[in-house]
Amino acid sequence: MRSPEQRPSPGPRPEPSLLPREHGAWGQLAMPLATGLALGRPGVEALLLAAGVVLAFLAHEPLLVALGHRGRRVRDELGRRALRRLALLGAAAAAAGATALALAPGSVRLAALVPALLAAPVVPLAAARLEKTAAGELLVAAALSACAAPIALAGGAPARWAWGAAATWFLSFAAATLPVRATLTWARTRGERELRPLAAAGSAAIGAAAIGAAVAGLLPWPAALGVLPTALAAAAVALLRVRPQRFTAVGWSLVAASTATLAVLVAGFRLG
């Protein structure tokens, strides 16, 4: 047995990562992009658009570090590297997006304005520490969801498919946000504010609204049906009153629901 003097000293503390930390945000990025690519026959324009979105997403964490939102120590340690990475990723995202739009038809350029306009307020919201408010989270969800449309259009998908998919992901992400925020509110107030029953009703109402929009002809049926897996899973999470300590399991259940949504969208549009 080693004496205390012989025990190896702990290694150096690992350096904080400059990759986005929020696992849910990765899903909000991946699912609309995968849908946009799957609905069409992606060529150079669609792939470059998707690459530009990914690069812009990866710039988010360096921005937060540079702003000091990850703490003063992290900013002191990584601030310069974060600024360099932010500049590099921003330039690469702009180059990929500009090249894609230069090659793409006018309909794709017009469609790309929607996620761009939705994403524009994200930086000032992040600077003001308002990105994690309900409005901020919905704005980010809307911007990422809308990315499905220009990518699908660039791959030759019909506009009805492209915008239907974007609407599906926004409604799904909105439904998933409700139980998470309600559970965090319950935890912060130590049980004084119990909003999870309302969150369950809200998630179910989003699913019902999607079906109603399809009945009225405002939303394609595959898009409406695609909302149901996440809306129902979110309502179940709220009704079961899952504690924050179980959010890893909640996250995986929502990933499974989002995968079902992706399957419903692609199969529904391509086969229907």
N, C-alpha and C positions, 0 to 999 in steps of 0.2 A: 504494500500500500504506500502511495506517495505521501510524503509529509506536505503540509501546506506550502512550504517553501519551494517544493518541487513541482507543484501543480502549474500547468501552463497558464500564462496570463491570458485573459480574454483578448480576442482579436480586435482590430479596429472597428469602430461602429460603422455599419453600412451607411453609405451616402444616400440621402433621400432621392427618390426617383423623380424625374421630370415627366413621367407618363401620367395621364389622367387617372385619378384614384377612384372615382365613382364607377362601380361596376355597371350600374343601371345606365349610365351615359354611354357605355360601350354598346349596349343593346340598342339604345335609341339611335346610335350611329349605324350599326351593322344591318339592322332589319330593313329600314327603308332603302339602303343602298343595294342590299341583296335583292329586294323586290324589284327595284328599278332595272337592275341588270337582268333579272330572270324574265321580266315581261317582254323584253325586246331581244334583238340580236346585237349585242353590244359590239361596237367597233371602236376605233380610236377615240372618237368624240366622247362616247359614254364612259370609257375607261379613264380618260383624262379628267372628266368631270368628277367621277368617283374618287380619283386620286386627289384632286383638289380639295374635296370635302374632307377626306381623311387627314390630309396635311393641315388644314385649318383646325380640325378638331384636336390634333396633337399639339397645336400651338397654345391651347387653352391653359394647360398646366403651367408651362413657362410664364405665361402672362400672370397667373395668380401668384407664382413665386416672386416675380419681379415687383408686383404690387404689394408684397408683404403679407398676403392673405394666408400664407402657410406658416406664418410666424417670423419674428425678427431673426431668429437664429438661422432658419432655412434661407431667408433672403440674404443674410450676410455670407453664408457659405456658398450659395448657389446663384446669387443674383446676377453676376456677370455671365455665367454659363447660361442662365435662363434667358437673358437678353439676347445672347448670340443665337441660341436655339430658336427663340421667338422670331428674330429677324430672318433666319434661314428658312424656317418653316413657312413664315408669311410670304416670303419671296417665292418659294417653290409652289405654294398653293395658288398664288396669283398667276404664276407662269403657266401652271397646268390648266387653271380655269380659263385664262385668256386664250390659250392655244385651242382648247376645246371649243370655245364659243366662236373663235375665228373660223373653225372648220365646220361648225354646225349650222343648220338652217335657222331662219329667223324665228320659227316657232319655239325652238329650244332656247334661243337667246331670251325671248320674252318670258318663257317659263322659269329660266334661271333667275330672273329678277325677283321672283317671289321669295325663295329662301334667302337671297342676298338682302332684301329689305327686312325680312324678319330677323336675320342675324345681326344687322347693323346696330341695334340697341344693346346687344349682349355685352359688348366691351364696356360702355358706360355703366351698365347695371353691375357688371363685375367690379368695376372700380369703386362703385358706391356700396358694395357689399349687399346688393339687392338681388343677386342672381338666384339665391336659394329661397326667395319668397315665392308664393303661389304663382303670381304673375310672371316672375322671372323663369320659373321652371316650365310653365306652359309656353312661354315665348321660345325657349330653347327647344322644347318638344315640337313646336310648330315649325321652326326653322329646319330641324333635322328631318322631320316627316316630309316637308315640301321638297327636299332634295330628291325624293323618289321620282318626282314628275319629270324634270328635265333629263334625268338619266334614262328613264324609260323612253321618253320621246326621242332622245338621241339614238336609241337602239331601234327605233322604228315602231314602237308600240303606239296604239291609238290613244288619242288624248283622253278618251273616256276611261281607259285603263289607268293611265298615268295619274290623273288627278283623283280618280277613285281610290287608288292605292295610297296616295298622300293623305287623303281624308281618313282612310282606315287607320293609318298609323297615328295620326294626331289624336283621333278619338280613343284609340287603344292606350296611348301613353297618358292621356288625361284621366282615363278610368283607373289606370294603375297608380297614378300619383295620389289619388284621394285616400286610400287606406294607409299608405305610408305616412302621409302628412298627419292624418288623424291619430295614428299610433304614436308618432313623435310628439304631438301635442299632449296626448294622454301622459306620456312619460315625463315631459318637461313640467307639467302641472301636477305631477304625482297623483294622477287619477282624478283631479278636480274637474277637468274638462274631458268628457267622454263623447267624442264625435264620430266614433267608428260606425254606429248604426246609420248615421247620416251619410257617411262615406259609402257604406254598402248600398244604400238607396241611390246615391249619386252614380256609382258605377253601373248599377242595374239600369238606371234611367238613360245613361249614355248608350248602352246596348239597345234598349227599347227605341231610343231616338233614331239610331242607325237603321233599324228595321222599318220604322215609320217613314224615314226618308226614302228607303227603297220602294215601299208601297206607293209613295207619292211620286216616284219617278225621279227623285232628286239625287239618288245615289245608286250606282249599279249593285245588283244583288250580291255578287262576290265580295264587293267592298263592305256592304252591310253585314254579311255573314262573317266576314273576317274580324269584325269588331268583337263578336260574341265570346271567343275563347278568353281574351284578356279581360273583358268586362266581367264575365262570370267568375274568373279566378280572382279578380280584385275584390268583388263583392264577397266571395267566400273568405278571403283573408280578413276582411273587415269584420264579418260576422263571427269568425272564430276568435277574434280579438287576440291575434298573435302578438306576443311581446317583442320589443325591439331586439332582444337577444336571439330571437329566431329569424331575424331578417335574412340570414344566409339561405335558409330553406325557402323563405318567401321569394327571394330573388330567383332561385332555381325554378320555383313553380311558375313565376311570371315568364322566365325564359322559355319554359315548355309551352306556355300559352302563346307566346309570341311566335314560336316555331309553328304552332298550329295555325296561327293567323297567316303566316307566310305561305304555308301550304294551301290554305283555303283561297288566298288571293291568286296565286299562280295557277293552281288547278282550275279555279272557278273561271278566270278570264280566258285561259288558253283552251279549256275544254267546253266552255259554255257558249 
